[in-house]
Amino acid sequence: MRPVRTALAVVEAIGRRQPVGVSELARRLDLPKSTVQRTLGVLEDAGWIEASDSERSGWSLSLKAGLAVGRADYATRRLRTAALPVMEELRRRTSESIYLAVRFERQIALVERLDGLNPAVHAWPLWQAGPMHATSLGKAILAALPDAELEDYLSRPPACAHRSNPD
């Protein structure tokens, strides 16, 4: 099962850093470049990734991957269905943008957004996870955590995975 785990780790790393090259993937995943290169070949043949340029120096997730797993619509459907009427009412009353985020392990992901009358530029894209301490929504979640969980989070916050402009 190691090849499957390696392939999934490569897909996750590409999704966080795209476009990303073989050397950076190998460093980040602590894998030999040859293993990463073979995995990239299999993922490309399966249509899950694509070269970002003609020199194949960077890799990105393909549309197939994005449609298959890029959004967790099914996993959050019930939550979003229940929240949307409340979000709509709040937006109607305030004319402001309204956000719905979920906690996933030690991170937060924005899963729904309703733009207000004068929407601002959104620095945090939908369906991208990042550290809770980096957003006001995440800080609200942290404030509601039991003391032991909060202390655990604060003792070792995750590295910031969110990047508006990936290298």
Phi and psi in radians as a Rosetta constraint file:
Dihedral C 1 N 2 CA 2 C 2 CIRCULARHARMONIC -1.023 0.35
Dihedral N 2 CA 2 C 2 N 3 CIRCULARHARMONIC -0.715 0.35
Dihedral C 2 N 3 CA 3 C 3 CIRCULARHARMONIC -1.074 0.35
Dihedral N 3 CA 3 C 3 N 4 CIRCULARHARMONIC -0.613 0.35
Dihedral C 3 N 4 CA 4 C 4 CIRCULARHARMONIC -1.175 0.35
Dihedral N 4 CA 4 C 4 N 5 CIRCULARHARMONIC -0.782 0.35
Dihedral C 4 N 5 CA 5 C 5 CIRCULARHARMONIC -1.095 0.35
Dihedral N 5 CA 5 C 5 N 6 CIRCULARHARMONIC -0.688 0.35
Dihedral C 5 N 6 CA 6 C 6 CIRCULARHARMONIC -1.107 0.35
Dihedral N 6 CA 6 C 6 N 7 CIRCULARHARMONIC -0.794 0.35
Dihedral C 6 N 7 CA 7 C 7 CIRCULARHARMONIC -1.074 0.35
Dihedral N 7 CA 7 C 7 N 8 CIRCULARHARMONIC -0.747 0.35
Dihedral C 7 N 8 CA 8 C 8 CIRCULARHARMONIC -1.139 0.35
Dihedral N 8 CA 8 C 8 N 9 CIRCULARHARMONIC -0.686 0.35
Dihedral C 8 N 9 CA 9 C 9 CIRCULARHARMONIC -1.111 0.35
Dihedral N 9 CA 9 C 9 N 10 CIRCULARHARMONIC -0.679 0.35
Dihedral C 9 N 10 CA 10 C 10 CIRCULARHARMONIC -1.146 0.35
Dihedral N 10 CA 10 C 10 N 11 CIRCULARHARMONIC -0.781 0.35
Dihedral C 10 N 11 CA 11 C 11 CIRCULARHARMONIC -1.038 0.35
Dihedral N 11 CA 11 C 11 N 12 CIRCULARHARMONIC -0.793 0.35
Dihedral C 11 N 12 CA 12 C 12 CIRCULARHARMONIC -1.075 0.35
Dihedral N 12 CA 12 C 12 N 13 CIRCULARHARMONIC -0.768 0.35
Dihedral C 12 N 13 CA 13 C 13 CIRCULARHARMONIC -1.145 0.35
Dihedral N 13 CA 13 C 13 N 14 CIRCULARHARMONIC -0.698 0.35
Dihedral C 13 N 14 CA 14 C 14 CIRCULARHARMONIC -1.116 0.35
Dihedral N 14 CA 14 C 14 N 15 CIRCULARHARMONIC -0.760 0.35
Dihedral C 14 N 15 CA 15 C 15 CIRCULARHARMONIC -1.034 0.35
Dihedral N 15 CA 15 C 15 N 16 CIRCULARHARMONIC -0.598 0.35
Dihedral C 15 N 16 CA 16 C 16 CIRCULARHARMONIC -1.404 0.35
Dihedral N 16 CA 16 C 16 N 17 CIRCULARHARMONIC -0.515 0.35
Dihedral C 16 N 17 CA 17 C 17 CIRCULARHARMONIC -2.108 0.35
Dihedral N 17 CA 17 C 17 N 18 CIRCULARHARMONIC 0.089 0.35
Dihedral C 17 N 18 CA 18 C 18 CIRCULARHARMONIC -1.017 0.35
Dihedral N 18 CA 18 C 18 N 19 CIRCULARHARMONIC 2.482 0.35
Dihedral C 18 N 19 CA 19 C 19 CIRCULARHARMONIC -1.320 0.35
Dihedral N 19 CA 19 C 19 N 20 CIRCULARHARMONIC 2.584 0.35
Dihedral C 19 N 20 CA 20 C 20 CIRCULARHARMONIC -2.448 0.35
Dihedral N 20 CA 20 C 20 N 21 CIRCULARHARMONIC 2.528 0.35
Dihedral C 20 N 21 CA 21 C 21 CIRCULARHARMONIC -1.634 0.35
Dihedral N 21 CA 21 C 21 N 22 CIRCULARHARMONIC 2.967 0.35
Dihedral C 21 N 22 CA 22 C 22 CIRCULARHARMONIC -1.040 0.35
Dihedral N 22 CA 22 C 22 N 23 CIRCULARHARMONIC -0.809 0.35
Dihedral C 22 N 23 CA 23 C 23 CIRCULARHARMONIC -1.076 0.35
Dihedral N 23 CA 23 C 23 N 24 CIRCULARHARMONIC -0.777 0.35
Dihedral C 23 N 24 CA 24 C 24 CIRCULARHARMONIC -1.146 0.35
Dihedral N 24 CA 24 C 24 N 25 CIRCULARHARMONIC -0.715 0.35
Dihedral C 24 N 25 CA 25 C 25 CIRCULARHARMONIC -1.050 0.35
Dihedral N 25 CA 25 C 25 N 26 CIRCULARHARMONIC -0.793 0.35
Dihedral C 25 N 26 CA 26 C 26 CIRCULARHARMONIC -1.048 0.35
Dihedral N 26 CA 26 C 26 N 27 CIRCULARHARMONIC -0.764 0.35
Dihedral C 26 N 27 CA 27 C 27 CIRCULARHARMONIC -1.113 0.35
Dihedral N 27 CA 27 C 27 N 28 CIRCULARHARMONIC -0.881 0.35
Dihedral C 27 N 28 CA 28 C 28 CIRCULARHARMONIC -1.117 0.35
Dihedral N 28 CA 28 C 28 N 29 CIRCULARHARMONIC -0.605 0.35
Dihedral C 28 N 29 CA 29 C 29 CIRCULARHARMONIC -1.672 0.35
Dihedral N 29 CA 29 C 29 N 30 CIRCULARHARMONIC -0.060 0.35
Dihedral C 29 N 30 CA 30 C 30 CIRCULARHARMONIC 0.946 0.35
Dihedral N 30 CA 30 C 30 N 31 CIRCULARHARMONIC 0.896 0.35
Dihedral C 30 N 31 CA 31 C 31 CIRCULARHARMONIC -2.211 0.35
Dihedral N 31 CA 31 C 31 N 32 CIRCULARHARMONIC 2.696 0.35
Dihedral C 31 N 32 CA 32 C 32 CIRCULARHARMONIC -1.114 0.35
Dihedral N 32 CA 32 C 32 N 33 CIRCULARHARMONIC 2.553 0.35
Dihedral C 32 N 33 CA 33 C 33 CIRCULARHARMONIC -1.035 0.35
Dihedral N 33 CA 33 C 33 N 34 CIRCULARHARMONIC -0.615 0.35
Dihedral C 33 N 34 CA 34 C 34 CIRCULARHARMONIC -1.108 0.35
Dihedral N 34 CA 34 C 34 N 35 CIRCULARHARMONIC -0.658 0.35
Dihedral C 34 N 35 CA 35 C 35 CIRCULARHARMONIC -1.158 0.35
Dihedral N 35 CA 35 C 35 N 36 CIRCULARHARMONIC -0.772 0.35
Dihedral C 35 N 36 CA 36 C 36 CIRCULARHARMONIC -1.113 0.35
Dihedral N 36 CA 36 C 36 N 37 CIRCULARHARMONIC -0.754 0.35
Dihedral C 36 N 37 CA 37 C 37 CIRCULARHARMONIC -1.075 0.35
Dihedral N 37 CA 37 C 37 N 38 CIRCULARHARMONIC -0.781 0.35
Dihedral C 37 N 38 CA 38 C 38 CIRCULARHARMONIC -1.085 0.35
Dihedral N 38 CA 38 C 38 N 39 CIRCULARHARMONIC -0.751 0.35
Dihedral C 38 N 39 CA 39 C 39 CIRCULARHARMONIC -1.106 0.35
Dihedral N 39 CA 39 C 39 N 40 CIRCULARHARMONIC -0.736 0.35
Dihedral C 39 N 40 CA 40 C 40 CIRCULARHARMONIC -1.057 0.35
Dihedral N 40 CA 40 C 40 N 41 CIRCULARHARMONIC -0.706 0.35
Dihedral C 40 N 41 CA 41 C 41 CIRCULARHARMONIC -1.076 0.35
Dihedral N 41 CA 41 C 41 N 42 CIRCULARHARMONIC -0.759 0.35
Dihedral C 41 N 42 CA 42 C 42 CIRCULARHARMONIC -1.144 0.35
Dihedral N 42 CA 42 C 42 N 43 CIRCULARHARMONIC -0.778 0.35
Dihedral C 42 N 43 CA 43 C 43 CIRCULARHARMONIC -1.137 0.35
Dihedral N 43 CA 43 C 43 N 44 CIRCULARHARMONIC -0.641 0.35
Dihedral C 43 N 44 CA 44 C 44 CIRCULARHARMONIC -1.189 0.35
Dihedral N 44 CA 44 C 44 N 45 CIRCULARHARMONIC -0.781 0.35
Dihedral C 44 N 45 CA 45 C 45 CIRCULARHARMONIC -1.031 0.35
Dihedral N 45 CA 45 C 45 N 46 CIRCULARHARMONIC -0.602 0.35
Dihedral C 45 N 46 CA 46 C 46 CIRCULARHARMONIC -1.414 0.35
Dihedral N 46 CA 46 C 46 N 47 CIRCULARHARMONIC -0.147 0.35
Dihedral C 46 N 47 CA 47 C 47 CIRCULARHARMONIC 1.501 0.35
Dihedral N 47 CA 47 C 47 N 48 CIRCULARHARMONIC 0.230 0.35
Dihedral C 47 N 48 CA 48 C 48 CIRCULARHARMONIC -1.525 0.35
Dihedral N 48 CA 48 C 48 N 49 CIRCULARHARMONIC -0.389 0.35
Dihedral C 48 N 49 CA 49 C 49 CIRCULARHARMONIC -2.358 0.35
Dihedral N 49 CA 49 C 49 N 50 CIRCULARHARMONIC 2.893 0.35
Dihedral C 49 N 50 CA 50 C 50 CIRCULARHARMONIC -2.565 0.35
Dihedral N 50 CA 50 C 50 N 51 CIRCULARHARMONIC 2.647 0.35
Dihedral C 50 N 51 CA 51 C 51 CIRCULARHARMONIC -1.199 0.35
Dihedral N 51 CA 51 C 51 N 52 CIRCULARHARMONIC 2.413 0.35
Dihedral C 51 N 52 CA 52 C 52 CIRCULARHARMONIC -1.492 0.35
Dihedral N 52 CA 52 C 52 N 53 CIRCULARHARMONIC -0.169 0.35
Dihedral C 52 N 53 CA 53 C 53 CIRCULARHARMONIC -2.674 0.35
Dihedral N 53 CA 53 C 53 N 54 CIRCULARHARMONIC 2.991 0.35
Dihedral C 53 N 54 CA 54 C 54 CIRCULARHARMONIC -1.175 0.35
Dihedral N 54 CA 54 C 54 N 55 CIRCULARHARMONIC -0.434 0.35
Dihedral C 54 N 55 CA 55 C 55 CIRCULARHARMONIC -1.444 0.35
Dihedral N 55 CA 55 C 55 N 56 CIRCULARHARMONIC -0.066 0.35
Dihedral C 55 N 56 CA 56 C 56 CIRCULARHARMONIC 1.002 0.35
Dihedral N 56 CA 56 C 56 N 57 CIRCULARHARMONIC 0.689 0.35
Dihedral C 56 N 57 CA 57 C 57 CIRCULARHARMONIC -1.552 0.35
Dihedral N 57 CA 57 C 57 N 58 CIRCULARHARMONIC -0.201 0.35
Dihedral C 57 N 58 CA 58 C 58 CIRCULARHARMONIC -2.504 0.35
Dihedral N 58 CA 58 C 58 N 59 CIRCULARHARMONIC 2.654 0.35
Dihedral C 58 N 59 CA 59 C 59 CIRCULARHARMONIC -2.187 0.35
Dihedral N 59 CA 59 C 59 N 60 CIRCULARHARMONIC 2.515 0.35
Dihedral C 59 N 60 CA 60 C 60 CIRCULARHARMONIC -2.332 0.35
Dihedral N 60 CA 60 C 60 N 61 CIRCULARHARMONIC 2.774 0.35
Dihedral C 60 N 61 CA 61 C 61 CIRCULARHARMONIC -1.200 0.35
Dihedral N 61 CA 61 C 61 N 62 CIRCULARHARMONIC 2.532 0.35
Dihedral C 61 N 62 CA 62 C 62 CIRCULARHARMONIC -1.485 0.35
Dihedral N 62 CA 62 C 62 N 63 CIRCULARHARMONIC 2.972 0.35
Dihedral C 62 N 63 CA 63 C 63 CIRCULARHARMONIC -1.044 0.35
Dihedral N 63 CA 63 C 63 N 64 CIRCULARHARMONIC -0.645 0.35
Dihedral C 63 N 64 CA 64 C 64 CIRCULARHARMONIC -1.001 0.35
Dihedral N 64 CA 64 C 64 N 65 CIRCULARHARMONIC -0.807 0.35
Dihedral C 64 N 65 CA 65 C 65 CIRCULARHARMONIC -1.145 0.35
Dihedral N 65 CA 65 C 65 N 66 CIRCULARHARMONIC -0.761 0.35
Dihedral C 65 N 66 CA 66 C 66 CIRCULARHARMONIC -1.066 0.35
Dihedral N 66 CA 66 C 66 N 67 CIRCULARHARMONIC -0.742 0.35
Dihedral C 66 N 67 CA 67 C 67 CIRCULARHARMONIC -1.225 0.35
Dihedral N 67 CA 67 C 67 N 68 CIRCULARHARMONIC -0.578 0.35
Dihedral C 67 N 68 CA 68 C 68 CIRCULARHARMONIC -1.374 0.35
Dihedral N 68 CA 68 C 68 N 69 CIRCULARHARMONIC -0.778 0.35
Dihedral C 68 N 69 CA 69 C 69 CIRCULARHARMONIC -2.367 0.35
Dihedral N 69 CA 69 C 69 N 70 CIRCULARHARMONIC 0.037 0.35
Dihedral C 69 N 70 CA 70 C 70 CIRCULARHARMONIC -1.146 0.35
Dihedral N 70 CA 70 C 70 N 71 CIRCULARHARMONIC -0.432 0.35
Dihedral C 70 N 71 CA 71 C 71 CIRCULARHARMONIC -2.274 0.35
Dihedral N 71 CA 71 C 71 N 72 CIRCULARHARMONIC 2.538 0.35
Dihedral C 71 N 72 CA 72 C 72 CIRCULARHARMONIC -1.738 0.35
Dihedral N 72 CA 72 C 72 N 73 CIRCULARHARMONIC 0.811 0.35
Dihedral C 72 N 73 CA 73 C 73 CIRCULARHARMONIC -0.922 0.35
Dihedral N 73 CA 73 C 73 N 74 CIRCULARHARMONIC -0.833 0.35
Dihedral C 73 N 74 CA 74 C 74 CIRCULARHARMONIC -1.110 0.35
Dihedral N 74 CA 74 C 74 N 75 CIRCULARHARMONIC -0.745 0.35
Dihedral C 74 N 75 CA 75 C 75 CIRCULARHARMONIC -1.131 0.35
Dihedral N 75 CA 75 C 75 N 76 CIRCULARHARMONIC -0.480 0.35
Dihedral C 75 N 76 CA 76 C 76 CIRCULARHARMONIC -1.966 0.35
Dihedral N 76 CA 76 C 76 N 77 CIRCULARHARMONIC 0.133 0.35
Dihedral C 76 N 77 CA 77 C 77 CIRCULARHARMONIC -0.987 0.35
Dihedral N 77 CA 77 C 77 N 78 CIRCULARHARMONIC -0.839 0.35
Dihedral C 77 N 78 CA 78 C 78 CIRCULARHARMONIC -1.109 0.35
Dihedral N 78 CA 78 C 78 N 79 CIRCULARHARMONIC -0.755 0.35
Dihedral C 78 N 79 CA 79 C 79 CIRCULARHARMONIC -1.068 0.35
Dihedral N 79 CA 79 C 79 N 80 CIRCULARHARMONIC -0.852 0.35
Dihedral C 79 N 80 CA 80 C 80 CIRCULARHARMONIC -1.130 0.35
Dihedral N 80 CA 80 C 80 N 81 CIRCULARHARMONIC -0.683 0.35
Dihedral C 80 N 81 CA 81 C 81 CIRCULARHARMONIC -1.075 0.35
Dihedral N 81 CA 81 C 81 N 82 CIRCULARHARMONIC -0.739 0.35
Dihedral C 81 N 82 CA 82 C 82 CIRCULARHARMONIC -1.229 0.35
Dihedral N 82 CA 82 C 82 N 83 CIRCULARHARMONIC -0.631 0.35
Dihedral C 82 N 83 CA 83 C 83 CIRCULARHARMONIC -1.426 0.35
Dihedral N 83 CA 83 C 83 N 84 CIRCULARHARMONIC -0.515 0.35
Dihedral C 83 N 84 CA 84 C 84 CIRCULARHARMONIC -0.998 0.35
Dihedral N 84 CA 84 C 84 N 85 CIRCULARHARMONIC -0.776 0.35
Dihedral C 84 N 85 CA 85 C 85 CIRCULARHARMONIC -1.066 0.35
Dihedral N 85 CA 85 C 85 N 86 CIRCULARHARMONIC -0.677 0.35
Dihedral C 85 N 86 CA 86 C 86 CIRCULARHARMONIC -1.175 0.35
Dihedral N 86 CA 86 C 86 N 87 CIRCULARHARMONIC -0.737 0.35
Dihedral C 86 N 87 CA 87 C 87 CIRCULARHARMONIC -1.112 0.35
Dihedral N 87 CA 87 C 87 N 88 CIRCULARHARMONIC -0.742 0.35
Dihedral C 87 N 88 CA 88 C 88 CIRCULARHARMONIC -1.058 0.35
Dihedral N 88 CA 88 C 88 N 89 CIRCULARHARMONIC -0.782 0.35
Dihedral C 88 N 89 CA 89 C 89 CIRCULARHARMONIC -1.111 0.35
Dihedral N 89 CA 89 C 89 N 90 CIRCULARHARMONIC -0.748 0.35
Dihedral C 89 N 90 CA 90 C 90 CIRCULARHARMONIC -1.112 0.35
Dihedral N 90 CA 90 C 90 N 91 CIRCULARHARMONIC -0.730 0.35
Dihedral C 90 N 91 CA 91 C 91 CIRCULARHARMONIC -1.118 0.35
Dihedral N 91 CA 91 C 91 N 92 CIRCULARHARMONIC -0.714 0.35
Dihedral C 91 N 92 CA 92 C 92 CIRCULARHARMONIC -1.083 0.35
Dihedral N 92 CA 92 C 92 N 93 CIRCULARHARMONIC -0.716 0.35
Dihedral C 92 N 93 CA 93 C 93 CIRCULARHARMONIC -1.284 0.35
Dihedral N 93 CA 93 C 93 N 94 CIRCULARHARMONIC -0.585 0.35
Dihedral C 93 N 94 CA 94 C 94 CIRCULARHARMONIC -1.864 0.35
Dihedral N 94 CA 94 C 94 N 95 CIRCULARHARMONIC -0.350 0.35
Dihedral C 94 N 95 CA 95 C 95 CIRCULARHARMONIC 1.124 0.35
Dihedral N 95 CA 95 C 95 N 96 CIRCULARHARMONIC 0.233 0.35
Dihedral C 95 N 96 CA 96 C 96 CIRCULARHARMONIC -1.717 0.35
Dihedral N 96 CA 96 C 96 N 97 CIRCULARHARMONIC 2.850 0.35
Dihedral C 96 N 97 CA 97 C 97 CIRCULARHARMONIC -1.252 0.35
Dihedral N 97 CA 97 C 97 N 98 CIRCULARHARMONIC 2.483 0.35
Dihedral C 97 N 98 CA 98 C 98 CIRCULARHARMONIC -2.135 0.35
Dihedral N 98 CA 98 C 98 N 99 CIRCULARHARMONIC 2.344 0.35
Dihedral C 98 N 99 CA 99 C 99 CIRCULARHARMONIC -2.092 0.35
Dihedral N 99 CA 99 C 99 N 100 CIRCULARHARMONIC 2.564 0.35
Dihedral C 99 N 100 CA 100 C 100 CIRCULARHARMONIC -2.204 0.35
Dihedral N 100 CA 100 C 100 N 101 CIRCULARHARMONIC 2.144 0.35
Dihedral C 100 N 101 CA 101 C 101 CIRCULARHARMONIC -2.220 0.35
Dihedral N 101 CA 101 C 101 N 102 CIRCULARHARMONIC 2.711 0.35
Dihedral C 101 N 102 CA 102 C 102 CIRCULARHARMONIC -2.174 0.35
Dihedral N 102 CA 102 C 102 N 103 CIRCULARHARMONIC 2.642 0.35
Dihedral C 102 N 103 CA 103 C 103 CIRCULARHARMONIC -1.570 0.35
Dihedral N 103 CA 103 C 103 N 104 CIRCULARHARMONIC 2.311 0.35
Dihedral C 103 N 104 CA 104 C 104 CIRCULARHARMONIC -2.289 0.35
Dihedral N 104 CA 104 C 104 N 105 CIRCULARHARMONIC 1.906 0.35
Dihedral C 104 N 105 CA 105 C 105 CIRCULARHARMONIC 0.951 0.35
Dihedral N 105 CA 105 C 105 N 106 CIRCULARHARMONIC -2.028 0.35
Dihedral C 105 N 106 CA 106 C 106 CIRCULARHARMONIC -1.810 0.35
Dihedral N 106 CA 106 C 106 N 107 CIRCULARHARMONIC 0.325 0.35
Dihedral C 106 N 107 CA 107 C 107 CIRCULARHARMONIC -2.227 0.35
Dihedral N 107 CA 107 C 107 N 108 CIRCULARHARMONIC 3.045 0.35
Dihedral C 107 N 108 CA 108 C 108 CIRCULARHARMONIC -2.264 0.35
Dihedral N 108 CA 108 C 108 N 109 CIRCULARHARMONIC 2.542 0.35
Dihedral C 108 N 109 CA 109 C 109 CIRCULARHARMONIC -2.339 0.35
Dihedral N 109 CA 109 C 109 N 110 CIRCULARHARMONIC 2.305 0.35
Dihedral C 109 N 110 CA 110 C 110 CIRCULARHARMONIC -1.360 0.35
Dihedral N 110 CA 110 C 110 N 111 CIRCULARHARMONIC 2.120 0.35
Dihedral C 110 N 111 CA 111 C 111 CIRCULARHARMONIC -1.954 0.35
Dihedral N 111 CA 111 C 111 N 112 CIRCULARHARMONIC -0.235 0.35
Dihedral C 111 N 112 CA 112 C 112 CIRCULARHARMONIC -2.707 0.35
Dihedral N 112 CA 112 C 112 N 113 CIRCULARHARMONIC 2.553 0.35
Dihedral C 112 N 113 CA 113 C 113 CIRCULARHARMONIC -2.580 0.35
Dihedral N 113 CA 113 C 113 N 114 CIRCULARHARMONIC 2.280 0.35
Dihedral C 113 N 114 CA 114 C 114 CIRCULARHARMONIC -1.991 0.35
Dihedral N 114 CA 114 C 114 N 115 CIRCULARHARMONIC 2.083 0.35
Dihedral C 114 N 115 CA 115 C 115 CIRCULARHARMONIC -1.283 0.35
Dihedral N 115 CA 115 C 115 N 116 CIRCULARHARMONIC 2.463 0.35
Dihedral C 115 N 116 CA 116 C 116 CIRCULARHARMONIC -1.416 0.35
Dihedral N 116 CA 116 C 116 N 117 CIRCULARHARMONIC -3.004 0.35
Dihedral C 116 N 117 CA 117 C 117 CIRCULARHARMONIC -1.136 0.35
Dihedral N 117 CA 117 C 117 N 118 CIRCULARHARMONIC -0.622 0.35
Dihedral C 117 N 118 CA 118 C 118 CIRCULARHARMONIC -2.134 0.35
Dihedral N 118 CA 118 C 118 N 119 CIRCULARHARMONIC 1.246 0.35
Dihedral C 118 N 119 CA 119 C 119 CIRCULARHARMONIC -1.106 0.35
Dihedral N 119 CA 119 C 119 N 120 CIRCULARHARMONIC 2.444 0.35
Dihedral C 119 N 120 CA 120 C 120 CIRCULARHARMONIC -1.524 0.35
Dihedral N 120 CA 120 C 120 N 121 CIRCULARHARMONIC 2.968 0.35
Dihedral C 120 N 121 CA 121 C 121 CIRCULARHARMONIC -1.202 0.35
Dihedral N 121 CA 121 C 121 N 122 CIRCULARHARMONIC 2.282 0.35
Dihedral C 121 N 122 CA 122 C 122 CIRCULARHARMONIC -1.595 0.35
Dihedral N 122 CA 122 C 122 N 123 CIRCULARHARMONIC 2.030 0.35
Dihedral C 122 N 123 CA 123 C 123 CIRCULARHARMONIC -1.414 0.35
Dihedral N 123 CA 123 C 123 N 124 CIRCULARHARMONIC -0.339 0.35
Dihedral C 123 N 124 CA 124 C 124 CIRCULARHARMONIC -2.003 0.35
Dihedral N 124 CA 124 C 124 N 125 CIRCULARHARMONIC 1.938 0.35
Dihedral C 124 N 125 CA 125 C 125 CIRCULARHARMONIC -1.278 0.35
Dihedral N 125 CA 125 C 125 N 126 CIRCULARHARMONIC 2.673 0.35
Dihedral C 125 N 126 CA 126 C 126 CIRCULARHARMONIC -1.049 0.35
Dihedral N 126 CA 126 C 126 N 127 CIRCULARHARMONIC 2.507 0.35
Dihedral C 126 N 127 CA 127 C 127 CIRCULARHARMONIC 1.183 0.35
Dihedral N 127 CA 127 C 127 N 128 CIRCULARHARMONIC 0.343 0.35
Dihedral C 127 N 128 CA 128 C 128 CIRCULARHARMONIC -1.990 0.35
Dihedral N 128 CA 128 C 128 N 129 CIRCULARHARMONIC 2.210 0.35
Dihedral C 128 N 129 CA 129 C 129 CIRCULARHARMONIC -1.449 0.35
Dihedral N 129 CA 129 C 129 N 130 CIRCULARHARMONIC 2.669 0.35
Dihedral C 129 N 130 CA 130 C 130 CIRCULARHARMONIC -2.820 0.35
Dihedral N 130 CA 130 C 130 N 131 CIRCULARHARMONIC 3.011 0.35
Dihedral C 130 N 131 CA 131 C 131 CIRCULARHARMONIC -1.163 0.35
Dihedral N 131 CA 131 C 131 N 132 CIRCULARHARMONIC 2.501 0.35
Dihedral C 131 N 132 CA 132 C 132 CIRCULARHARMONIC -1.105 0.35
Dihedral N 132 CA 132 C 132 N 133 CIRCULARHARMONIC -0.604 0.35
Dihedral C 132 N 133 CA 133 C 133 CIRCULARHARMONIC -1.258 0.35
Dihedral N 133 CA 133 C 133 N 134 CIRCULARHARMONIC -0.093 0.35
Dihedral C 133 N 134 CA 134 C 134 CIRCULARHARMONIC -1.593 0.35
Dihedral N 134 CA 134 C 134 N 135 CIRCULARHARMONIC -0.069 0.35
Dihedral C 134 N 135 CA 135 C 135 CIRCULARHARMONIC -2.364 0.35
Dihedral N 135 CA 135 C 135 N 136 CIRCULARHARMONIC 2.738 0.35
Dihedral C 135 N 136 CA 136 C 136 CIRCULARHARMONIC -1.161 0.35
Dihedral N 136 CA 136 C 136 N 137 CIRCULARHARMONIC -0.627 0.35
Dihedral C 136 N 137 CA 137 C 137 CIRCULARHARMONIC -1.065 0.35
Dihedral N 137 CA 137 C 137 N 138 CIRCULARHARMONIC -0.786 0.35
Dihedral C 137 N 138 CA 138 C 138 CIRCULARHARMONIC -1.119 0.35
Dihedral N 138 CA 138 C 138 N 139 CIRCULARHARMONIC -0.661 0.35
Dihedral C 138 N 139 CA 139 C 139 CIRCULARHARMONIC -1.145 0.35
Dihedral N 139 CA 139 C 139 N 140 CIRCULARHARMONIC -0.606 0.35
Dihedral C 139 N 140 CA 140 C 140 CIRCULARHARMONIC -1.146 0.35
Dihedral N 140 CA 140 C 140 N 141 CIRCULARHARMONIC -0.688 0.35
Dihedral C 140 N 141 CA 141 C 141 CIRCULARHARMONIC -1.140 0.35
Dihedral N 141 CA 141 C 141 N 142 CIRCULARHARMONIC -0.787 0.35
Dihedral C 141 N 142 CA 142 C 142 CIRCULARHARMONIC -1.038 0.35
Dihedral N 142 CA 142 C 142 N 143 CIRCULARHARMONIC -0.676 0.35
Dihedral C 142 N 143 CA 143 C 143 CIRCULARHARMONIC -1.132 0.35
Dihedral N 143 CA 143 C 143 N 144 CIRCULARHARMONIC -0.444 0.35
Dihedral C 143 N 144 CA 144 C 144 CIRCULARHARMONIC -1.652 0.35
Dihedral N 144 CA 144 C 144 N 145 CIRCULARHARMONIC -0.045 0.35
Dihedral C 144 N 145 CA 145 C 145 CIRCULARHARMONIC -1.229 0.35
Dihedral N 145 CA 145 C 145 N 146 CIRCULARHARMONIC 2.611 0.35
Dihedral C 145 N 146 CA 146 C 146 CIRCULARHARMONIC -1.047 0.35
Dihedral N 146 CA 146 C 146 N 147 CIRCULARHARMONIC 2.637 0.35
Dihedral C 146 N 147 CA 147 C 147 CIRCULARHARMONIC -0.910 0.35
Dihedral N 147 CA 147 C 147 N 148 CIRCULARHARMONIC -0.737 0.35
Dihedral C 147 N 148 CA 148 C 148 CIRCULARHARMONIC -1.128 0.35
Dihedral N 148 CA 148 C 148 N 149 CIRCULARHARMONIC -0.736 0.35
Dihedral C 148 N 149 CA 149 C 149 CIRCULARHARMONIC -1.164 0.35
Dihedral N 149 CA 149 C 149 N 150 CIRCULARHARMONIC -0.705 0.35
Dihedral C 149 N 150 CA 150 C 150 CIRCULARHARMONIC -1.102 0.35
Dihedral N 150 CA 150 C 150 N 151 CIRCULARHARMONIC -0.798 0.35
Dihedral C 150 N 151 CA 151 C 151 CIRCULARHARMONIC -1.048 0.35
Dihedral N 151 CA 151 C 151 N 152 CIRCULARHARMONIC -0.714 0.35
Dihedral C 151 N 152 CA 152 C 152 CIRCULARHARMONIC -1.085 0.35
Dihedral N 152 CA 152 C 152 N 153 CIRCULARHARMONIC -0.792 0.35
Dihedral C 152 N 153 CA 153 C 153 CIRCULARHARMONIC -1.090 0.35
Dihedral N 153 CA 153 C 153 N 154 CIRCULARHARMONIC -0.843 0.35
Dihedral C 153 N 154 CA 154 C 154 CIRCULARHARMONIC -1.155 0.35
Dihedral N 154 CA 154 C 154 N 155 CIRCULARHARMONIC -0.460 0.35
Dihedral C 154 N 155 CA 155 C 155 CIRCULARHARMONIC -1.299 0.35
Dihedral N 155 CA 155 C 155 N 156 CIRCULARHARMONIC -0.366 0.35
Dihedral C 155 N 156 CA 156 C 156 CIRCULARHARMONIC -2.743 0.35
Dihedral N 156 CA 156 C 156 N 157 CIRCULARHARMONIC 1.247 0.35
Dihedral C 156 N 157 CA 157 C 157 CIRCULARHARMONIC -1.135 0.35
Dihedral N 157 CA 157 C 157 N 158 CIRCULARHARMONIC 2.608 0.35
Dihedral C 157 N 158 CA 158 C 158 CIRCULARHARMONIC -1.226 0.35
Dihedral N 158 CA 158 C 158 N 159 CIRCULARHARMONIC 2.725 0.35
Dihedral C 158 N 159 CA 159 C 159 CIRCULARHARMONIC -1.163 0.35
Dihedral N 159 CA 159 C 159 N 160 CIRCULARHARMONIC 2.610 0.35
Dihedral C 159 N 160 CA 160 C 160 CIRCULARHARMONIC -1.223 0.35
Dihedral N 160 CA 160 C 160 N 161 CIRCULARHARMONIC 1.925 0.35
Dihedral C 160 N 161 CA 161 C 161 CIRCULARHARMONIC -1.533 0.35
Dihedral N 161 CA 161 C 161 N 162 CIRCULARHARMONIC -0.351 0.35
Dihedral C 161 N 162 CA 162 C 162 CIRCULARHARMONIC -1.332 0.35
Dihedral N 162 CA 162 C 162 N 163 CIRCULARHARMONIC 2.284 0.35
Dihedral C 162 N 163 CA 163 C 163 CIRCULARHARMONIC -2.493 0.35
Dihedral N 163 CA 163 C 163 N 164 CIRCULARHARMONIC 2.127 0.35
Dihedral C 163 N 164 CA 164 C 164 CIRCULARHARMONIC -1.182 0.35
Dihedral N 164 CA 164 C 164 N 165 CIRCULARHARMONIC -0.688 0.35
Dihedral C 164 N 165 CA 165 C 165 CIRCULARHARMONIC -2.150 0.35
Dihedral N 165 CA 165 C 165 N 166 CIRCULARHARMONIC 1.518 0.35
Dihedral C 165 N 166 CA 166 C 166 CIRCULARHARMONIC -1.065 0.35
Dihedral N 166 CA 166 C 166 N 167 CIRCULARHARMONIC 2.589 0.35
